Amino acid sequence: MSSQHLYCMGNPLLDISAEVTDDFLSKYGIQLNNAILAEEKHMPMFNEMEKDFSVSYIAGGATQNSARVCKWLAGDSAKVSYVGCVGDDEYGNTLAAQAQNDGVNVRYKRSSDTATGTCAVCVHSKERSLVASLGAAEKYTIDHLQTSETQALLNSATHVYIGGFFLTHSADSILEVCKNAAANNRVMCMNTSAPFLLEVPFFAEKFKEFWPYLDYVFGNESEAASVAKCFGWDTTDVKEIAKKAAAMPKENSKRVRYVVFTQGCDETVVAGSDGSLETFPVHAIPASAIVDTNGAGDSFVGGFLAALMAGKSHDVCAAAGAYCGGMIIQCSGCTLPKRAGDFTQKFL
């Protein structure tokens, strides 16, 4: 087993996925290619999906998806751990079993009074929108991070990855992990996750607090535009935003900061605080082969990090990410096929 170890923190959620109608999307004010937290008006939609559509239940949560894909690609070349909070219920048991079956070492906090979180994955015309009811996921507290068992996982990590959604309830835990990573020269990675996290003032201020500690920032083109708004930059050019975001002040001067923006089937942009700017092509998957786009971005990150931990250059990391993202959109949700043959050799 390699000494490389990815420590992840995020919101473990059970995805309730279904192909829905235009009327359903309109009824609940849902936009495709977006991710939001469920409000009171969204609560009936979960039961309605189960009642009116053919649903699938899939282990989810953006960061947990990335962890599972990273371990899937890395195999025995790296260890992957995942920390979050679930309910003391069957859904929580299902999530743990799925992650462990995929080789991820999960250390869940268990909430005795709140059910495991769920995420409505609304698929329409092969695009998706996510509406998350966090449930127990938002009951994560810093005392769990500070236990000897969780600290042992963190302190053995070479790389750390946290989803942006986690900041809506656990900003104190994120900041503590960021400071630990900087002090110990771990590679600190975070995802911007959704535009609202950079546009709602309270959340945006938290992101700004974490930014100096980040060595890798992942996001998509929509989130890039929100990064520009967050920092007050008058530009919508993804490359320019990436360069500016990479050049922000940094706590750990031993590492270059890289900002990685995906753009669907358009080129991936990687900008560094050293002034570097690279773009990498993405080979489009034929529309006829796409099942749904749920988990594509999560899978890109998982593949990118697997190659990064193997010491590969960014062109290989981006290719590994694109491979995993392309694989996932040909499946229903973030479901992983069996690893076959030696295909990982070109990435790892």
Contacts in CASP RR format, 6 or more apart in sequence:
PFRMAT RR
TARGET T0000
AUTHOR 0000-0000-0000
METHOD contacts of the structure
MODEL  1
MSSQHLYCMGNPLLDISAEVTDDFLSKYGIQLNNAILAEEKHMPMFNEME
KDFSVSYIAGGATQNSARVCKWLAGDSAKVSYVGCVGDDEYGNTLAAQAQ
NDGVNVRYKRSSDTATGTCAVCVHSKERSLVASLGAAEKYTIDHLQTSET
QALLNSATHVYIGGFFLTHSADSILEVCKNAAANNRVMCMNTSAPFLLEV
PFFAEKFKEFWPYLDYVFGNESEAASVAKCFGWDTTDVKEIAKKAAAMPK
ENSKRVRYVVFTQGCDETVVAGSDGSLETFPVHAIPASAIVDTNGAGDSF
VGGFLAALMAGKSHDVCAAAGAYCGGMIIQCSGCTLPKRAGDFTQKFL
1 76 0 8 1.000
1 79 0 8 1.000
2 76 0 8 1.000
2 77 0 8 1.000
2 78 0 8 1.000
2 79 0 8 1.000
2 309 0 8 1.000
3 158 0 8 1.000
4 74 0 8 1.000
4 77 0 8 1.000
4 78 0 8 1.000
4 79 0 8 1.000
4 158 0 8 1.000
4 159 0 8 1.000
4 309 0 8 1.000
4 310 0 8 1.000
5 78 0 8 1.000
5 79 0 8 1.000
5 80 0 8 1.000
5 81 0 8 1.000
5 156 0 8 1.000
5 157 0 8 1.000
5 158 0 8 1.000
5 159 0 8 1.000
6 67 0 8 1.000
6 70 0 8 1.000
6 78 0 8 1.000
6 79 0 8 1.000
6 80 0 8 1.000
6 81 0 8 1.000
6 157 0 8 1.000
6 158 0 8 1.000
6 159 0 8 1.000
6 160 0 8 1.000
6 161 0 8 1.000
6 305 0 8 1.000
6 309 0 8 1.000
7 81 0 8 1.000
7 83 0 8 1.000
7 153 0 8 1.000
7 154 0 8 1.000
7 156 0 8 1.000
7 157 0 8 1.000
7 159 0 8 1.000
7 160 0 8 1.000
7 161 0 8 1.000
7 177 0 8 1.000
8 63 0 8 1.000
8 64 0 8 1.000
8 66 0 8 1.000
8 67 0 8 1.000
8 80 0 8 1.000
8 81 0 8 1.000
8 82 0 8 1.000
8 83 0 8 1.000
8 160 0 8 1.000
8 161 0 8 1.000
8 162 0 8 1.000
9 63 0 8 1.000
9 82 0 8 1.000
9 83 0 8 1.000
9 84 0 8 1.000
9 145 0 8 1.000
9 160 0 8 1.000
9 161 0 8 1.000
9 162 0 8 1.000
9 163 0 8 1.000
9 166 0 8 1.000
9 170 0 8 1.000
9 173 0 8 1.000
9 174 0 8 1.000
9 177 0 8 1.000
10 61 0 8 1.000
10 62 0 8 1.000
10 63 0 8 1.000
10 64 0 8 1.000
10 82 0 8 1.000
10 83 0 8 1.000
10 84 0 8 1.000
10 137 0 8 1.000
10 140 0 8 1.000
10 162 0 8 1.000
10 163 0 8 1.000
10 165 0 8 1.000
10 166 0 8 1.000
11 61 0 8 1.000
11 62 0 8 1.000
11 63 0 8 1.000
11 64 0 8 1.000
11 84 0 8 1.000
11 117 0 8 1.000
11 132 0 8 1.000
11 134 0 8 1.000
11 137 0 8 1.000
11 138 0 8 1.000
11 165 0 8 1.000
11 166 0 8 1.000
12 59 0 8 1.000
12 60 0 8 1.000
12 61 0 8 1.000
12 64 0 8 1.000
12 82 0 8 1.000
12 84 0 8 1.000
12 85 0 8 1.000
12 86 0 8 1.000
12 92 0 8 1.000
12 95 0 8 1.000
12 99 0 8 1.000
12 106 0 8 1.000
12 108 0 8 1.000
12 116 0 8 1.000
12 117 0 8 1.000
12 137 0 8 1.000
13 60 0 8 1.000
13 61 0 8 1.000
13 64 0 8 1.000
13 95 0 8 1.000
13 116 0 8 1.000
13 117 0 8 1.000
13 118 0 8 1.000
13 119 0 8 1.000
13 132 0 8 1.000
13 134 0 8 1.000
13 137 0 8 1.000
14 57 0 8 1.000
14 58 0 8 1.000
14 59 0 8 1.000
14 60 0 8 1.000
14 91 0 8 1.000
14 92 0 8 1.000
14 94 0 8 1.000
14 95 0 8 1.000
14 116 0 8 1.000
14 117 0 8 1.000
14 118 0 8 1.000
14 119 0 8 1.000
15 56 0 8 1.000
15 57 0 8 1.000
15 58 0 8 1.000
15 59 0 8 1.000
15 60 0 8 1.000
15 61 0 8 1.000
15 118 0 8 1.000
15 119 0 8 1.000
15 121 0 8 1.000
15 294 0 8 1.000
15 333 0 8 1.000
15 334 0 8 1.000
16 46 0 8 1.000
16 49 0 8 1.000
16 50 0 8 1.000
16 55 0 8 1.000
16 56 0 8 1.000
16 57 0 8 1.000
16 118 0 8 1.000
16 119 0 8 1.000
16 120 0 8 1.000
16 121 0 8 1.000
17 55 0 8 1.000
17 56 0 8 1.000
17 57 0 8 1.000
17 58 0 8 1.000
17 121 0 8 1.000
17 123 0 8 1.000
17 292 0 8 1.000
17 294 0 8 1.000
17 332 0 8 1.000
17 333 0 8 1.000
18 49 0 8 1.000
18 53 0 8 1.000
18 54 0 8 1.000
18 55 0 8 1.000
18 56 0 8 1.000
18 121 0 8 1.000
18 122 0 8 1.000
18 123 0 8 1.000
19 53 0 8 1.000
19 54 0 8 1.000
19 123 0 8 1.000
19 124 0 8 1.000
20 49 0 8 1.000
20 53 0 8 1.000
20 122 0 8 1.000
20 123 0 8 1.000
20 124 0 8 1.000
21 124 0 8 1.000
22 124 0 8 1.000
24 30 0 8 1.000
24 45 0 8 1.000
24 48 0 8 1.000
24 49 0 8 1.000
24 52 0 8 1.000
24 53 0 8 1.000
24 122 0 8 1.000
25 31 0 8 1.000
25 32 0 8 1.000
25 122 0 8 1.000
25 124 0 8 1.000
25 129 0 8 1.000
28 41 0 8 1.000
28 42 0 8 1.000
28 45 0 8 1.000
28 131 0 8 1.000
30 36 0 8 1.000
30 122 0 8 1.000
30 129 0 8 1.000
30 131 0 8 1.000
31 129 0 8 1.000
32 122 0 8 1.000
32 124 0 8 1.000
32 125 0 8 1.000
32 127 0 8 1.000
32 128 0 8 1.000
32 129 0 8 1.000
33 127 0 8 1.000
33 128 0 8 1.000
33 129 0 8 1.000
33 222 0 8 1.000
33 293 0 8 1.000
34 129 0 8 1.000
34 130 0 8 1.000
34 194 0 8 1.000
34 195 0 8 1.000
35 62 0 8 1.000
35 129 0 8 1.000
35 130 0 8 1.000
35 131 0 8 1.000
35 132 0 8 1.000
35 165 0 8 1.000
35 193 0 8 1.000
35 194 0 8 1.000
36 129 0 8 1.000
36 130 0 8 1.000
36 131 0 8 1.000
36 132 0 8 1.000
36 194 0 8 1.000
36 196 0 8 1.000
37 131 0 8 1.000
37 132 0 8 1.000
37 133 0 8 1.000
37 134 0 8 1.000
37 168 0 8 1.000
37 196 0 8 1.000
38 45 0 8 1.000
38 120 0 8 1.000
38 131 0 8 1.000
38 132 0 8 1.000
38 133 0 8 1.000
38 134 0 8 1.000
42 120 0 8 1.000
42 131 0 8 1.000
42 133 0 8 1.000
43 133 0 8 1.000
45 120 0 8 1.000
45 131 0 8 1.000
46 118 0 8 1.000
46 120 0 8 1.000
46 133 0 8 1.000
49 55 0 8 1.000
49 120 0 8 1.000
49 122 0 8 1.000
56 332 0 8 1.000
56 333 0 8 1.000
57 94 0 8 1.000
58 121 0 8 1.000
58 332 0 8 1.000
58 333 0 8 1.000
58 334 0 8 1.000
58 335 0 8 1.000
59 68 0 8 1.000
59 94 0 8 1.000
59 95 0 8 1.000
59 98 0 8 1.000
59 99 0 8 1.000
59 334 0 8 1.000
60 95 0 8 1.000
60 119 0 8 1.000
60 334 0 8 1.000
61 119 0 8 1.000
61 132 0 8 1.000
61 298 0 8 1.000
62 163 0 8 1.000
62 165 0 8 1.000
62 191 0 8 1.000
62 193 0 8 1.000
62 295 0 8 1.000
62 298 0 8 1.000
63 82 0 8 1.000
63 161 0 8 1.000
63 162 0 8 1.000
63 163 0 8 1.000
63 165 0 8 1.000
63 166 0 8 1.000
63 191 0 8 1.000
63 298 0 8 1.000
64 82 0 8 1.000
64 95 0 8 1.000
64 99 0 8 1.000
64 104 0 8 1.000
65 295 0 8 1.000
65 298 0 8 1.000
65 299 0 8 1.000
65 334 0 8 1.000
66 161 0 8 1.000
66 191 0 8 1.000
66 298 0 8 1.000
66 299 0 8 1.000
66 301 0 8 1.000
66 302 0 8 1.000
66 305 0 8 1.000
67 80 0 8 1.000
67 81 0 8 1.000
67 82 0 8 1.000
67 99 0 8 1.000
67 104 0 8 1.000
67 161 0 8 1.000
67 302 0 8 1.000
68 80 0 8 1.000
68 98 0 8 1.000
68 99 0 8 1.000
68 102 0 8 1.000
68 103 0 8 1.000
68 104 0 8 1.000
68 334 0 8 1.000
68 336 0 8 1.000
69 298 0 8 1.000
69 299 0 8 1.000
69 301 0 8 1.000
69 302 0 8 1.000
69 303 0 8 1.000
69 306 0 8 1.000
69 324 0 8 1.000
69 328 0 8 1.000
69 334 0 8 1.000
69 336 0 8 1.000
70 78 0 8 1.000
70 80 0 8 1.000
70 301 0 8 1.000
70 302 0 8 1.000
70 303 0 8 1.000
70 305 0 8 1.000
70 306 0 8 1.000
71 78 0 8 1.000
71 80 0 8 1.000
71 102 0 8 1.000
71 103 0 8 1.000
71 104 0 8 1.000
71 306 0 8 1.000
72 102 0 8 1.000
72 324 0 8 1.000
72 336 0 8 1.000
72 339 0 8 1.000
73 302 0 8 1.000
73 303 0 8 1.000
73 306 0 8 1.000
73 307 0 8 1.000
73 320 0 8 1.000
73 324 0 8 1.000
73 344 0 8 1.000
73 347 0 8 1.000
73 348 0 8 1.000
74 80 0 8 1.000
74 306 0 8 1.000
74 309 0 8 1.000
74 310 0 8 1.000
74 348 0 8 1.000
75 339 0 8 1.000
75 344 0 8 1.000
77 306 0 8 1.000
77 309 0 8 1.000
77 310 0 8 1.000
77 348 0 8 1.000
78 306 0 8 1.000
78 309 0 8 1.000
78 310 0 8 1.000
79 105 0 8 1.000
80 103 0 8 1.000
80 104 0 8 1.000
80 105 0 8 1.000
81 104 0 8 1.000
81 105 0 8 1.000
81 106 0 8 1.000
81 107 0 8 1.000
81 153 0 8 1.000
81 157 0 8 1.000
82 99 0 8 1.000
82 104 0 8 1.000
82 105 0 8 1.000
82 106 0 8 1.000
82 107 0 8 1.000
83 106 0 8 1.000
83 107 0 8 1.000
83 108 0 8 1.000
83 109 0 8 1.000
83 140 0 8 1.000
83 144 0 8 1.000
83 145 0 8 1.000
83 150 0 8 1.000
83 153 0 8 1.000
84 107 0 8 1.000
84 108 0 8 1.000
84 109 0 8 1.000
84 137 0 8 1.000
84 140 0 8 1.000
84 144 0 8 1.000
85 108 0 8 1.000
85 109 0 8 1.000
85 110 0 8 1.000
85 111 0 8 1.000
85 136 0 8 1.000
85 137 0 8 1.000
85 138 0 8 1.000
85 139 0 8 1.000
85 140 0 8 1.000
85 144 0 8 1.000
86 92 0 8 1.000
86 95 0 8 1.000
86 96 0 8 1.000
86 108 0 8 1.000
86 109 0 8 1.000
86 110 0 8 1.000
86 111 0 8 1.000
86 116 0 8 1.000
86 117 0 8 1.000
86 136 0 8 1.000
86 137 0 8 1.000
87 110 0 8 1.000
87 111 0 8 1.000
87 112 0 8 1.000
87 114 0 8 1.000
87 115 0 8 1.000
87 116 0 8 1.000
87 117 0 8 1.000
87 135 0 8 1.000
87 136 0 8 1.000
88 110 0 8 1.000
88 111 0 8 1.000
88 112 0 8 1.000
89 115 0 8 1.000
89 116 0 8 1.000
91 115 0 8 1.000
91 116 0 8 1.000
91 117 0 8 1.000
91 118 0 8 1.000
92 108 0 8 1.000
92 116 0 8 1.000
95 106 0 8 1.000
95 108 0 8 1.000
95 116 0 8 1.000
96 106 0 8 1.000
96 108 0 8 1.000
99 106 0 8 1.000
100 106 0 8 1.000
102 336 0 8 1.000
105 153 0 8 1.000
107 149 0 8 1.000
107 150 0 8 1.000
107 153 0 8 1.000
109 139 0 8 1.000
109 140 0 8 1.000
109 141 0 8 1.000
109 144 0 8 1.000
110 136 0 8 1.000
111 136 0 8 1.000
111 139 0 8 1.000
114 135 0 8 1.000
114 136 0 8 1.000
114 139 0 8 1.000
115 135 0 8 1.000
115 136 0 8 1.000
116 135 0 8 1.000
116 136 0 8 1.000
116 137 0 8 1.000
117 132 0 8 1.000
117 133 0 8 1.000
117 134 0 8 1.000
117 135 0 8 1.000
117 136 0 8 1.000
117 137 0 8 1.000
118 132 0 8 1.000
118 133 0 8 1.000
118 135 0 8 1.000
119 130 0 8 1.000
119 131 0 8 1.000
119 132 0 8 1.000
119 133 0 8 1.000
120 130 0 8 1.000
120 131 0 8 1.000
120 132 0 8 1.000
120 133 0 8 1.000
121 128 0 8 1.000
121 129 0 8 1.000
121 130 0 8 1.000
121 292 0 8 1.000
121 294 0 8 1.000
121 333 0 8 1.000
122 128 0 8 1.000
122 129 0 8 1.000
122 130 0 8 1.000
122 131 0 8 1.000
123 292 0 8 1.000
123 294 0 8 1.000
126 287 0 8 1.000
126 290 0 8 1.000
126 291 0 8 1.000
126 292 0 8 1.000
126 293 0 8 1.000
127 292 0 8 1.000
127 293 0 8 1.000
128 292 0 8 1.000
128 293 0 8 1.000
128 294 0 8 1.000
130 294 0 8 1.000
132 165 0 8 1.000
134 168 0 8 1.000
134 169 0 8 1.000
137 169 0 8 1.000
138 168 0 8 1.000
138 169 0 8 1.000
138 170 0 8 1.000
139 169 0 8 1.000
140 166 0 8 1.000
140 169 0 8 1.000
140 170 0 8 1.000
140 173 0 8 1.000
141 170 0 8 1.000
141 173 0 8 1.000
142 170 0 8 1.000
142 172 0 8 1.000
142 173 0 8 1.000
142 176 0 8 1.000
144 150 0 8 1.000
145 151 0 8 1.000
145 154 0 8 1.000
145 173 0 8 1.000
145 176 0 8 1.000
145 177 0 8 1.000
146 176 0 8 1.000
154 160 0 8 1.000
154 177 0 8 1.000
154 180 0 8 1.000
155 180 0 8 1.000
155 184 0 8 1.000
157 186 0 8 1.000
158 186 0 8 1.000
158 187 0 8 1.000
158 309 0 8 1.000
159 186 0 8 1.000
159 187 0 8 1.000
159 189 0 8 1.000
159 305 0 8 1.000
159 308 0 8 1.000
159 309 0 8 1.000
160 177 0 8 1.000
160 181 0 8 1.000
160 186 0 8 1.000
160 187 0 8 1.000
160 188 0 8 1.000
160 189 0 8 1.000
161 189 0 8 1.000
161 190 0 8 1.000
161 191 0 8 1.000
161 301 0 8 1.000
161 305 0 8 1.000
162 174 0 8 1.000
162 177 0 8 1.000
162 189 0 8 1.000
162 190 0 8 1.000
162 191 0 8 1.000
163 190 0 8 1.000
163 191 0 8 1.000
163 193 0 8 1.000
164 190 0 8 1.000
164 191 0 8 1.000
164 192 0 8 1.000
164 193 0 8 1.000
164 194 0 8 1.000
164 197 0 8 1.000
164 207 0 8 1.000
165 193 0 8 1.000
165 194 0 8 1.000
165 197 0 8 1.000
166 173 0 8 1.000
166 174 0 8 1.000
167 174 0 8 1.000
167 197 0 8 1.000
167 203 0 8 1.000
167 206 0 8 1.000
167 207 0 8 1.000
167 210 0 8 1.000
168 197 0 8 1.000
168 203 0 8 1.000
171 206 0 8 1.000
171 209 0 8 1.000
174 190 0 8 1.000
174 206 0 8 1.000
174 210 0 8 1.000
175 209 0 8 1.000
175 210 0 8 1.000
177 188 0 8 1.000
178 188 0 8 1.000
178 210 0 8 1.000
178 213 0 8 1.000
178 214 0 8 1.000
178 251 0 8 1.000
179 213 0 8 1.000
180 186 0 8 1.000
181 187 0 8 1.000
181 188 0 8 1.000
181 213 0 8 1.000
181 215 0 8 1.000
181 252 0 8 1.000
182 188 0 8 1.000
182 213 0 8 1.000
182 251 0 8 1.000
182 252 0 8 1.000
185 252 0 8 1.000
185 254 0 8 1.000
185 255 0 8 1.000
187 215 0 8 1.000
187 216 0 8 1.000
187 255 0 8 1.000
187 308 0 8 1.000
188 213 0 8 1.000
188 214 0 8 1.000
188 215 0 8 1.000
188 216 0 8 1.000
188 252 0 8 1.000
189 214 0 8 1.000
189 215 0 8 1.000
189 216 0 8 1.000
189 217 0 8 1.000
189 218 0 8 1.000
189 301 0 8 1.000
189 305 0 8 1.000
190 210 0 8 1.000
190 214 0 8 1.000
190 216 0 8 1.000
190 217 0 8 1.000
190 218 0 8 1.000
191 217 0 8 1.000
191 218 0 8 1.000
191 219 0 8 1.000
191 301 0 8 1.000
192 198 0 8 1.000
192 207 0 8 1.000
192 217 0 8 1.000
192 218 0 8 1.000
192 219 0 8 1.000
192 223 0 8 1.000
192 226 0 8 1.000
192 227 0 8 1.000
193 219 0 8 1.000
193 223 0 8 1.000
194 223 0 8 1.000
195 222 0 8 1.000
195 223 0 8 1.000
195 225 0 8 1.000
195 226 0 8 1.000
196 203 0 8 1.000
196 226 0 8 1.000
197 203 0 8 1.000
197 204 0 8 1.000
197 207 0 8 1.000
197 226 0 8 1.000
198 204 0 8 1.000
198 207 0 8 1.000
198 223 0 8 1.000
198 226 0 8 1.000
198 227 0 8 1.000
198 229 0 8 1.000
198 230 0 8 1.000
199 226 0 8 1.000
199 229 0 8 1.000
199 230 0 8 1.000
204 230 0 8 1.000
207 230 0 8 1.000
208 230 0 8 1.000
208 231 0 8 1.000
211 217 0 8 1.000
211 248 0 8 1.000
212 248 0 8 1.000
212 249 0 8 1.000
212 250 0 8 1.000
212 251 0 8 1.000
213 251 0 8 1.000
213 252 0 8 1.000
214 257 0 8 1.000
215 252 0 8 1.000
215 255 0 8 1.000
215 256 0 8 1.000
215 257 0 8 1.000
215 258 0 8 1.000
216 257 0 8 1.000
216 258 0 8 1.000
216 259 0 8 1.000
216 260 0 8 1.000
216 308 0 8 1.000
217 245 0 8 1.000
217 246 0 8 1.000
217 257 0 8 1.000
217 258 0 8 1.000
217 259 0 8 1.000
217 260 0 8 1.000
218 260 0 8 1.000
218 261 0 8 1.000
218 262 0 8 1.000
218 300 0 8 1.000
218 301 0 8 1.000
218 304 0 8 1.000
219 260 0 8 1.000
219 261 0 8 1.000
219 262 0 8 1.000
220 261 0 8 1.000
220 262 0 8 1.000
220 263 0 8 1.000
220 264 0 8 1.000
220 297 0 8 1.000
221 238 0 8 1.000
221 261 0 8 1.000
221 262 0 8 1.000
221 263 0 8 1.000
221 264 0 8 1.000
221 266 0 8 1.000
223 261 0 8 1.000
224 238 0 8 1.000
224 241 0 8 1.000
224 242 0 8 1.000
224 261 0 8 1.000
225 236 0 8 1.000
225 241 0 8 1.000
227 241 0 8 1.000
227 245 0 8 1.000
228 234 0 8 1.000
228 235 0 8 1.000
228 236 0 8 1.000
228 241 0 8 1.000
228 244 0 8 1.000
231 244 0 8 1.000
231 245 0 8 1.000
231 248 0 8 1.000
233 240 0 8 1.000
233 241 0 8 1.000
233 244 0 8 1.000
235 241 0 8 1.000
235 244 0 8 1.000
238 261 0 8 1.000
238 263 0 8 1.000
238 269 0 8 1.000
239 269 0 8 1.000
239 271 0 8 1.000
239 277 0 8 1.000
239 279 0 8 1.000
241 261 0 8 1.000
242 259 0 8 1.000
242 260 0 8 1.000
242 261 0 8 1.000
242 269 0 8 1.000
242 270 0 8 1.000
242 271 0 8 1.000
242 272 0 8 1.000
242 277 0 8 1.000
243 259 0 8 1.000
243 271 0 8 1.000
243 272 0 8 1.000
243 275 0 8 1.000
243 277 0 8 1.000
245 259 0 8 1.000
245 271 0 8 1.000
246 257 0 8 1.000
246 258 0 8 1.000
246 259 0 8 1.000
246 271 0 8 1.000
246 272 0 8 1.000
246 273 0 8 1.000
246 275 0 8 1.000
247 272 0 8 1.000
247 273 0 8 1.000
247 275 0 8 1.000
248 257 0 8 1.000
248 273 0 8 1.000
250 257 0 8 1.000
250 273 0 8 1.000
256 272 0 8 1.000
256 273 0 8 1.000
256 274 0 8 1.000
256 276 0 8 1.000
257 272 0 8 1.000
257 273 0 8 1.000
258 270 0 8 1.000
258 271 0 8 1.000
258 272 0 8 1.000
258 273 0 8 1.000
258 314 0 8 1.000
259 269 0 8 1.000
259 270 0 8 1.000
259 271 0 8 1.000
259 272 0 8 1.000
260 268 0 8 1.000
260 269 0 8 1.000
260 270 0 8 1.000
260 304 0 8 1.000
260 318 0 8 1.000
261 268 0 8 1.000
261 269 0 8 1.000
261 270 0 8 1.000
262 268 0 8 1.000
262 282 0 8 1.000
262 297 0 8 1.000
262 300 0 8 1.000
263 269 0 8 1.000
263 282 0 8 1.000
264 282 0 8 1.000
264 296 0 8 1.000
265 282 0 8 1.000
265 283 0 8 1.000
265 284 0 8 1.000
265 285 0 8 1.000
266 282 0 8 1.000
267 279 0 8 1.000
267 280 0 8 1.000
267 281 0 8 1.000
267 282 0 8 1.000
268 279 0 8 1.000
268 280 0 8 1.000
268 282 0 8 1.000
268 318 0 8 1.000
268 322 0 8 1.000
269 277 0 8 1.000
269 278 0 8 1.000
269 279 0 8 1.000
270 276 0 8 1.000
270 277 0 8 1.000
270 278 0 8 1.000
270 279 0 8 1.000
270 280 0 8 1.000
270 314 0 8 1.000
270 318 0 8 1.000
271 277 0 8 1.000
271 278 0 8 1.000
278 314 0 8 1.000
278 315 0 8 1.000
280 314 0 8 1.000
280 315 0 8 1.000
280 318 0 8 1.000
280 319 0 8 1.000
280 322 0 8 1.000
282 322 0 8 1.000
283 322 0 8 1.000
285 326 0 8 1.000
285 329 0 8 1.000
285 330 0 8 1.000
289 330 0 8 1.000
290 329 0 8 1.000
290 330 0 8 1.000
291 329 0 8 1.000
291 330 0 8 1.000
291 331 0 8 1.000
291 332 0 8 1.000
291 333 0 8 1.000
292 329 0 8 1.000
292 332 0 8 1.000
292 333 0 8 1.000
293 329 0 8 1.000
294 328 0 8 1.000
294 333 0 8 1.000
294 334 0 8 1.000
295 325 0 8 1.000
295 328 0 8 1.000
295 329 0 8 1.000
295 333 0 8 1.000
295 334 0 8 1.000
296 325 0 8 1.000
296 326 0 8 1.000
296 328 0 8 1.000
296 329 0 8 1.000
297 325 0 8 1.000
298 328 0 8 1.000
298 334 0 8 1.000
299 321 0 8 1.000
299 324 0 8 1.000
299 325 0 8 1.000
299 326 0 8 1.000
299 327 0 8 1.000
299 328 0 8 1.000
299 334 0 8 1.000
300 321 0 8 1.000
300 322 0 8 1.000
300 324 0 8 1.000
300 325 0 8 1.000
301 321 0 8 1.000
302 321 0 8 1.000
302 324 0 8 1.000
303 317 0 8 1.000
303 320 0 8 1.000
303 321 0 8 1.000
303 323 0 8 1.000
303 324 0 8 1.000
303 325 0 8 1.000
303 347 0 8 1.000
304 317 0 8 1.000
304 318 0 8 1.000
304 320 0 8 1.000
304 321 0 8 1.000
305 317 0 8 1.000
306 320 0 8 1.000
306 347 0 8 1.000
306 348 0 8 1.000
307 316 0 8 1.000
307 317 0 8 1.000
307 319 0 8 1.000
307 320 0 8 1.000
307 321 0 8 1.000
307 347 0 8 1.000
307 348 0 8 1.000
308 317 0 8 1.000
310 347 0 8 1.000
310 348 0 8 1.000
312 320 0 8 1.000
312 347 0 8 1.000
312 348 0 8 1.000
316 346 0 8 1.000
316 347 0 8 1.000
319 346 0 8 1.000
319 347 0 8 1.000
320 347 0 8 1.000
320 348 0 8 1.000
323 347 0 8 1.000
327 337 0 8 1.000
328 334 0 8 1.000
328 335 0 8 1.000
331 337 0 8 1.000
END
